[in-house]
Amino acid sequence: MTSEKVIEVKNLVKKFGSFVANDNLSFDVYRGEIFGFLGANGAGKTTALRILSGLSKPSSGDVRVAGLDIYRHAEKVKKHIGYMCQKFSLYEDLTVAENIMLYGGIYGLSKKIIENRASTLLESLNFTSYRKNIIGSLPLGMRQKLAFAVAILHDPDIVFLDEPTGGVDPITRRQFWEMIYKASSDGITVFVTTHYMDEAEYCDRVSIMSEGRIVAIDSPDELKKRYGASSVQDVFVKIARPSNYSPNNN
Amino acid sequence: MNRFLGFVKKEFMHIFRDIRTLVILFGIPAAQILIFGFAVRTDIKNAGIAVLDRSKDEISTGLVSRLESSDFFILKQSLESGAQIDPAFKKGDIKAVLIFEDNFGKRLLNEGSANIEIIADGSEPNVANLVTSYTRAIISDYMIDYNGAMAEGALVIEPEIKMYYNPNLESQYMFVPGVITIILVLICALMTSVAITREKEFGTMEVLLVSPLKPIHIILGKVTPYFILSLIDLIIILFLSWLVFDIPIKGSLVLLMLESMLYIMLGLSLGIMISTMSKTMQQAMFTSLLGLMLPTIILSGFIFPVEYMPGIYSWLSMIIPPRWFVTIIKDIMIKGTGFTFVWKETLILFIMTLVFITISTLKFKKRLE
């Protein structure tokens, strides 16, 4: 983690009609950091993530991603980011190898580079023997890990993960976070939204959103100290809308 | 470009790995052509008849053999009495009974007129109508020949009726353009809208939108395979209808292909428009089926002629793209006309395509806001 800012957000506002989903957000994310984006359902975290990843446009405010202004360089930004959403993002009727080839191709990687990276990543995941299997035939946890590997195949500056571990068993979640650490140590910034408060503990810094605003942003340890809490979960319950929060709700 | 080709290749993989998609793509067109061609007929061939000849003279037997020698009728039974008529119909293999009165030939020659009774099976009104009119035509034909042979110089005015463009009134001439129109709408609009909404439903659309692929590339990548497959289908239909039913293409094949491509583009843009309005594949499928298939079948003029539709339906048919395409394709295939006769319809289809594309683009942009 360095002091180089890869995401800079100043006074970001997003309105849907009269409803304000993001109310004047300002925050920075640094290179190589694992940044947790927490909040109750409807707090506005997915809206913010969609704006940062180019799926939606802000109503006002300055946003720079990978050093590029998202208004002026929307297309350039896309080459520097990876994305994985809570819905499963690989094609179920294609094989592991075909999915990798497809996404690598979409990001403009040459066939040779894709093949090299594919064999490295399949080896590291112990998936080499599943190369020719149809994705639909693989268990969910395996698919999620593959989806993440594919999302960072083009070596992006930042990868956006929108509740990546929803519905996955604890062991796979653990392995998934090991992959996130690995990516982070390779210099990829990880921007992750999650509902699981134990996962928040793994982040370098977390931001907690409530009703469209960021109510706290710091490292998990600092937050716990500041609010006199034993875990991020306690912090969350203290400052986010407690009435609406349910940890198992996707 | 490589990005785009990879994406198109992936779309082909989706299609060729899904047996249901393949059935819709290739099974339905072939089945429709064969079903419409063999089963749905508005002309008659080899209809069974029975004859009750009370006279059995030269003229009556001559007439019967004339009926028999036509392609339209087969003599199934010769009846002996009126009591046999009802059982003959009940047996079900005859469509009509011809009854010659006593002394038919003699009366005809002596009194100048004689009676034939035609009893047709009215439980199938269309067939009954056709059978009786075919029979009358053959009888009057026979009488003219007979009079001529007798050289009595009787003045008979006999209108000679010719069916221009379709001399034998073959019903296939009508359904091939109809099937092409339906199939192309089915494949283009339905399959495309479902293919695009599938990406939305599965969440892969977001991943594509985040990627450096431009939205226009995503859409083009989705529709290119269907464009190619629609053309292949068109060729299969034309080939089958030529091979099995002998239906010629009188006009220019190139013009026919170009017009079809325009219509395919229109179908694809409709499919894209439907997909921008639907959240799920089911929604897209229902919109396509109810919103396109039914109007295509009923209002395109393929089964019911648009000229005779009551006011509101006739107006409705104006906004149905297939109505214009049916006209174009009939003109080219059956009448053999050139572009100068179908430019108006072509222009209408072109404008409709532009409208659909514009609506889709606006909808798509709104979603990003």
Boltz contact constraints between the chains, C-beta under 6 A:
constraints:
  - contact:
      token1: [A, 53]
      token2: [B, 210]
      max_distance: 6.0
  - contact:
      token1: [A, 55]
      token2: [B, 209]
      max_distance: 6.0
  - contact:
      token1: [A, 57]
      token2: [B, 369]
      max_distance: 6.0
  - contact:
      token1: [A, 78]
      token2: [B, 212]
      max_distance: 6.0
  - contact:
      token1: [A, 79]
      token2: [B, 212]
      max_distance: 6.0
  - contact:
      token1: [A, 83]
      token2: [B, 207]
      max_distance: 6.0
  - contact:
      token1: [A, 83]
      token2: [B, 210]
      max_distance: 6.0
  - contact:
      token1: [A, 85]
      token2: [B, 203]
      max_distance: 6.0
  - contact:
      token1: [A, 85]
      token2: [B, 206]
      max_distance: 6.0
  - contact:
      token1: [A, 87]
      token2: [B, 203]
      max_distance: 6.0
  - contact:
      token1: [A, 89]
      token2: [B, 203]
      max_distance: 6.0
  - contact:
      token1: [A, 89]
      token2: [B, 204]
      max_distance: 6.0
  - contact:
      token1: [A, 89]
      token2: [B, 207]
      max_distance: 6.0
  - contact:
      token1: [A, 93]
      token2: [B, 14]
      max_distance: 6.0
  - contact:
      token1: [A, 93]
      token2: [B, 17]
      max_distance: 6.0
  - contact:
      token1: [A, 94]
      token2: [B, 13]
      max_distance: 6.0
  - contact:
      token1: [A, 102]
      token2: [B, 6]
      max_distance: 6.0
  - contact:
      token1: [A, 102]
      token2: [B, 10]
      max_distance: 6.0
  - contact:
      token1: [A, 105]
      token2: [B, 3]
      max_distance: 6.0
  - contact:
      token1: [A, 105]
      token2: [B, 6]
      max_distance: 6.0
  - contact:
      token1: [A, 106]
      token2: [B, 3]
      max_distance: 6.0
  - contact:
      token1: [A, 106]
      token2: [B, 211]
      max_distance: 6.0
  - contact:
      token1: [A, 106]
      token2: [B, 213]
      max_distance: 6.0
